[in-house]
Amino acid sequence: MRLDIVYMNNTSALAHPNAAVQKRRWWILAILSLSVFLVVVDNLIINVAIPTLARELEATTSGLQWIVDSYALVFAGLLLACGGLGDRFGRKIVMQIGMVLFGVFSTRAAFTDTTQQLIIGRGLMGIGGALVFPSTLAILIDVFRDPVERAKSIGVWSAVSGAAVAFGPVTGGFLLEHFWWGSVFLINVPIVAVALLLQAVFVPESKDPNAEQLDIAGFLLSIAFVSVLVYTIIEGPHRGWTSTESIAGFIGTVVLLTAFIWRERNTEHPLLDVRVFRDMRVTAATSSIFIAFFSLFGFTFLITQYFQFVRGYDPLESGLRTLPFAFGAGITAPIAAQLSLKFGPKRVVPFGLLFMGVAQIWAGTFAVDSAYFGPVIASMVLMACGLSLVTSPSSESVMGSLPRDMAGVGSAINDTSREVGGTLGVAIIGSVFASTYGPKIVDLLSSFALPEAAVSAAEESVGAAFAVSEQVGDQTLSNAIREVAGISFLEGFQAACTTVGMVAILGALLALKFLPARTPTSA
């Protein structure tokens, strides 16, 4: 209430100095939301195509993880640097360069024909996404100077991100139903063209007048430690968690992370001023966002496979069944922003993480015949509501804790926590799944007298297991293999969901302890 009074009495102080920008600020939010929607949708649209890619590209579970994570890995690795570039050279021009690159590399990905080529294409798309994403939130913070309106605008921004989580699979399912799999990337091109035109006409330029030179060493170290960690986790089930390569990878991650922190604490112009994490509003909020997207991306990586392989839905049916997530996220995000203003993030965010944890553990109880209009839809809605209760208040806590001149860096911190969390979610949850699914299906297939090559293929991915079932010829044996594949998938799925649910509940306890009682109110 106090913030509303301040706004009424100090309108000019809280308004953007450019009257035209102030007048069209809500249109600017809509345009920025379109740009965010595109980037987030493409982060998740691939999930519904995973079974198709497993069949048509003969991709293994590891290959599928890399197809998903190559985009997120490059995206996450470049976010801090791209946020700094926007602050230094202009957020609008950096965003538009990113949109162009996103469209070009989307076209490249659409016309690849091997797993390796698609992984590279997706990685290149991550460059464009990293240039776009932090700029949108930084521009939003510059345009909305009033803390109340800023919180509302971040709520809308978060709602769009949450809705994109579900609309990605729906869009992908529709395209796969009517076109070839490359269409899930080619659809980006006309959207990019429209967004570029609207940005050019309506979105103002902004930058940090005190921005310093780019920290190249910090930039390279940040990419290195995230890349080594993700690579080690994804390859862990295949090489063995106690193998020399895995142990060396984890040690290398620690060394690189330590070097990154040392560099950032001892350079005059750090890529990421790690001192900002002394403020528990920043540390606790970014940790909460990290855990929420760790949970979300890990779940979405597996749920579309559950719908298609276990339940037998086609891609469009699978995508449509994720729509309740969009409705839950879209409705809850603006409410979450208001709740945070009224009660403070400490009383909102922990509930969000708790909801996500309970929803994940609930999903871990799914069976082949679990009722969709029952535990399946209820767990998705609960997870969506939890996500919104985390992202909007946490994003506002991060952005409100930093000066407006650091909006690009603040946005990059916020976005990096999302993307690194999501990347590790796919990597870790996919690896937990693979570590459980692989041994289980090998054990169950041991009595079928199948060729060793067929068993090895089935061990690599559930898609390959279903392909093996189609090649055996005998219908009874084919049905038996499909049943075994479904049982093995569910065991891996249940182990993965339970693991990520426990992580989310632990995150809720940490958020309850460390988040601030009130939302920061500095403009």
N, C-alpha and C positions, 0 to 999 in steps of 0.2 A: 504494500500500500504506500509506503514511504517513497518508493521509487516512482510511483505514478504521480505523487505530489511534486516531486523534484522535476519530473518531466514537464508538468503543467506550468511550473513557475520558471523554468529555464529552457524553454523550447529552443531558443536560438543557440544556446550553448551546447545543446545535445543534437542539433541538426547538422547535416553535412553542409560545409561552407558553400558548396555549389547548389544553388536553389533548384536547378533542373534535375540534378542527381537526387536531391532530397524528394522531389515530387514524384519521380519514377522509381523510387527505391524498391517497391514491391514487384514491379516488372523486372527489375534487375535480379531480384531474388529468384523469380520464375526462370529466367534465362540461365542463371548459375545452377539452378536445380536441374535443368535439362542436361547441362554439361556433366554434372555429378551423376545423374541417372545413367547416362551413356557409359561412363567409366565403370560404375559399380555393376551394371547389368552385364558388361562384358567380362567382368571378374567372375561372374557366376553363371552366365549363360552356357558356358562350356559343360557344366555339371550334367545337364540333361542329355548332352551328346556323348557322355562317357561310354555308355553301352554301345552306341553306334561306332564310336572310334575304336573300341576294343575289338569289334567285329571287322570293320573295314580296313583299319590300319594294323590289325593284329597287335595292338598295344598291350603290354603287360601291366600289372598293377603299378609297378615302378614307373613305367612309361606314362600311365595315366596321371600319376601324381605329378610328374614333371610337366605334363601338358597344362595342368591346372596351376602348378606352382611357378613355372617359368615366368608367366605374366606377373604374378604377385611378388616373386622374388626381385625381379628387376624394378618393379614398381616401388617396393618397399626400400630397396637399396638406394634409389635415386631421390626419394621424397625430400630428405633433408636438404640435399644440394639444390633441388629444384625450387624449394621454398626460398632458399637464399638467393637464387637467380631472380626470382620474381621480385623480392625485396629490392634487389640492386638495379635491375634493368627495366622493371615494369611488370606488374602481375598480369595485366591484360595481354600484352604482347607475348609473354611466356605461355600463357594459357592458349592463345591462338596458334602458336607454333606447335604446341602439344596436340591440339585438335587436328592440325594438318598431318602430323606424323602418325597420329592414331588412325586416321582414315587411310593413309598410304599403306601402313603395315597391316591393317585389317584386310586390305585387298590381297596383300602377299599371303597372309595366313589362309585365306579362303581357297587359294589355288595350290596349296601344298598337297603332296600325295604320300608322305612317309611320316612316321612318328617324329623322327629327328627334325625334319623340316618344319613341322607344326610347332614343336617346342621352340625352335629358333624364332619362328614368326610370332608366336605369343610373347616371347621375351622382348622382341622389338616393339610390340604394341605397348608393353609396360613402360617404355621410354615416354611415349606420348601421354599415357595415363598419368605418369609421375609429374609431367609438366602442367597438366590440367588441374589435378585434384587439389593441391595446396593453394593454388591461386584462387580457386572458387571461394574457399572459406576466408582467405585473407582479404579478398575484395569485399566480401559480405561484412566483415568486421569493420572495414574502412567506411562502407556506405551507411551501416546502421550504428550511429554514435550513441544512441540512447540505450542504456543497459537493459531496460524492459523489452524494447523492440529487438535488441540484439538477441536476447534469450529466445524470443518468439521466432525470429528468423532462423536461428540455429535449430530450433525445434522443427521447423519446416524442412530445413536442409537435412536433418537427421531422419525425418519421416520419409523423404524421397529416397534416401540411401536404404532405409529399411524396406520400403516398398519394392525397390529394385531387386532386392534379394529374391523375392518371389516372382516378379515379372520377368526376370532373366530366364528361369526355367520355362515359364509359359511361352514366352516369345521363341525360345529355342525349340520347344516342343512343336509349336505351330510350323516353324520353318522346316524342321526335320520331317514333319508330316507331309509337306508339299514340295520340298526341294531337297537338294543334296546337302550334306553336312557343312560345306563351305559357306552356305547362305547365312549361318549364324554369325559369321564375321562380315560378310559383304553388306548386311543390313546396316552396319555402322556408317557406311559412306554417305547416304542421303541425310542421315541425322547430323553428321558432322557438318555437312554443307549448310543446313538450316541454322545450326547453333553458331557457326562462324559468322553468318550474316547478322543474326540478332546481336551477337557480342559486339560486332563492329559498329552497329548503330546505337545501341543503348548502354553498354557497359563502360563505365569510366576507367581511365588508367589511374594507377596508384603505385607508389613505391616508397621505400624507406629512404629518406634523404641522407641518413647517416650509415647506409649499408657499406660494409667493408669488402675487401677482396675475398674470393672464394678459397676456403681451406681445402686444397687439393689432397693433402696427406690424410686429413680426416675423412674426406669423401671416399678415398680408396679403402681406407681401413674399415669404414662402416659397411661398405659393400662386401669386403672380404670376410668379415666375421659372420655376417648374416648368411652369406653364400655357403661357407664351410659348414656352418651349423645345419642348414637345411639339407645340404647334400649328404652329410653324415647320417642324419635322421632317416631320410628317404631310402638310402642304400643299406641301412642297418639290418633290416630283416633278411636281406639277401646275403650280406657278407658276414653276419653274425655280430651281435651287440658287443661281444667280448673279443672280436677279432682285432688284429693289429691296426687295420685301416680305421675301424670305428673308434678305437681308443685314441689313435693319433688325431682323428678328426675333432673329437671333443676337446682334447688338449689344445689343438690349434685354435679352436674357437675361443677358449679362455685366454690364450696368449694374445690373439688379435683384439679381443674385446678390451683386455687390460691396456694394450697399446693405444687403442682408440680413446679410452678414457684419459690416459696420461697425456696424449696429444691435445685433447680438447681442453684440459685443465692448464696446459702450459704454453698455449699459443695465443698470440694477441688477438687474432680474429678467428675464433673457433667456428666450425660448421655447426656444432651444437654446444651451446654454453651449458655444460652439465651442472653448473651452479644453480640453474633454475629448478633443479630437482630437490634443492634444499627446501623449497616451498612445497609442503605436503599436499597442497591443493593440486599442484602439477603432478607430483609423483603418484599420489593415490588415484587421481583421475585417469592418467595415462595407463596405469596398471589395470584399472577397471575396464577401460576400453580394450586393452590388449587381451584380457581374459574373455571378454564378451565375444570378440571376433575370432579368437582361438576356438571357442565353443561353436560359434555359428558356422565358420568355414569347414571345420571338421565334420559337423553334422550334415551340411549340404553336400559335401563330397560323397557321402554314403547313402543319403536318403533317396536320391534319384535312382541309384543302383538298386536299392531295396524295392522301390516302386516298379522298376522295369524287369529286373531279374527274378525277384521273389514273387511279386504280385502279378507280373505279366502284363502291366500296362504298357501302351505304346508311348513314345516321347511326348505327344501332346497331352494324353491323359495324365501322364506323370507330372508335366508342368502345371496343368490345371489344378492338380491336387495340392500344389504348394500355395495357391492363392490365399487361403486363410492366413498364411504368414504375412502377406502384403496388407491385408485388411487390419490385422492385429497391430502391425508396426505403424501403419499409416494413422490409425486412430489414436494410438497411445503416445506417439512422439510429441505432438503439441501439448498434450495433457501433462507429459513428463516435465516439459519445460516450465509450465505453470506450477506444478508441484514443487519443483526445485526452488523456484523463486519464493514460494510460500514457506516451505519447510526446510529447505537446505538440502544439498546433495547427500549428506550423511544419512538422511532419513528416506532417501529415494533409491539411490544407486544400489545399496546392499540388497534391497528387495528385488531389483532387476536381476542381479547375478544369482540370487537364490531361486527365482523363477526359472532362469535358464538351466540351473543345475538340476532342479527337480524335473523339468521337462526332459532333459537328456537322460536321466536315470529311468524315467518313465518310458522313453523311447527304447531303452535297453531291454524292455520287457516285450517288445513287439514280436509277434509270431507270424507265420505264413498267412493265417486267417484272421489277424487282428482287425476289428471293425474300423473302417475309415472314419465313419461318423460315430466316433467314440474316442478311444485312446489316441489314435493317430492325429486326428484334427485337433483334439484338445491339447495335446502336447505341443503341436506346432504353434497354436495361438498363444499358449503360455510362454513359449520361447520368444515369440515375436514381441509380446508385451514386455518381457524381461529385457530384451535387447534395447527397446526404446527407452525404458527407464534408466538404462545405463548410458547410452550414447549421448542423448541430448543434454542432460545435466553435467556429464563428465566433460563434454566438449566445451560447454559454457564455462565450466570451472577452469579449464586450461586457458581458454582464450581471454577470460576476464582477469586472469592472474598476471598477464603480461601487458606491457605498453603496446599501444596501437602500432607503433613503428616496427614492432617485432611480430606483427600479425602473420607474416609469411613463415617465420620460424615457428611460431606457435601453432599455426595450421599444420606445418610439416610434422611437428612433434605429435600432434593429434592424429594425423593421417598415418604416420609411420607406426604408431602403436596399433592402429587398426590393421595395417597391411602385414606387419611382422607377426602380429597375433594370428591373422588369417593364414599366412604362409606356414607358420609352425603348426597351426591347427590341422591343415591338410597333411603336412609332413608327419606329424606325430600320430594323429588319429589314423591316417592311412597305414602307418607302420605298425601300430597296435593291431589294426585289423589284419594286416598281412601276416603278422607274427602268430595270430590265432587261426586265421583261415587256412593258411598254407599247410601246416602240420595236420590240421583236422581233415582236410579233403584228401590228403595223401593217405592218411590212416583209413578213411572210409572207402577209398578206391582200391585199397590193397587186395580186397577179395574179388575184384572184378576181372582180374587177369588181362588188364589193358596193357598196350605197349608202353614202355618206359617214357617215350617221347610224349605220349598222350597225357600221362600222369604229370609229367613235368610242366606241360602247357597248362593243365588245369590248376596246378599249384601257383602259377604266375598270376592268374587273374580269374575272377568268376566268369568274365566274358568268354575266356578261352575254354573254361569248363563246359559252358553251354554249347560252344562250338564243337567240342569233342562229342557231346551228346548227340549232335545232329549228324555226325559223320560215322557213327558206329553201325548204322544200318538196321539193326534189330530194334524194334520199337519198344519192347519191354526193357531192354538194356538201356536204351536212350532215356526212357522215363526214370529209370533207377538212377542214372547219372545226374539228371536234372534235380532229382530229389536230394541226392547227396550234396550237390552244389548249393542248393537252397539252404540245407541244414548247416553247411560249413559257413556260408555267407552270414547267416543269422548269428552263429556263434561269434564270428569276428565282429559283426555289427554290434552285438550286445556288449562285448568287451570294450569296444571303442567308445560307445555311448556312456557306459558306466564310468570309464576313465575320465572323459571330458566333463561329465556331470559332477564328479568329485572335485575337479579343478575349479569349476564355477562356484561351487559351494564354499570352497576354501577362499576364493576371491571375494565372496560376499562377506566373510568374516574379517578379511583384511580391510575391505572398504569401510566396514562399520567401525573399525578401530582407527583408521588413519584419515578418512575424508573429513573435510572441514564441516562444521555445523551449519555454516551459512554460505550462500553463493557469493563470490566476489562481486562488488558493485562498481568498481572503477571502470570508466568508459575507455 
